[in-house]
Amino acid sequence: MGKIKTIKAVAKRIKITKTNKIIKKAAGQNHFNSRETGKTTRQKRNHNTVGQATAQNINKFVPYN
């Protein structure tokens, strides 16, 4: 059986920490940001950890981390 391919689109959007947590950038940050409050803009600057169910799916896409 061959190797499992890494889905590069997913691999470029996430970072896996030493303790195997998955970190991603906050969504909805590319354009139309002037209508948002300052609080929302500040919160979107931070990186978010991914939930457990999503992390299981991502681990299938990035098998060799």
Helices and strands as residue ranges (DSSP letters): H 8-11, E 14-16, E 22-25, H 38-45, E 47-49, H 52-61
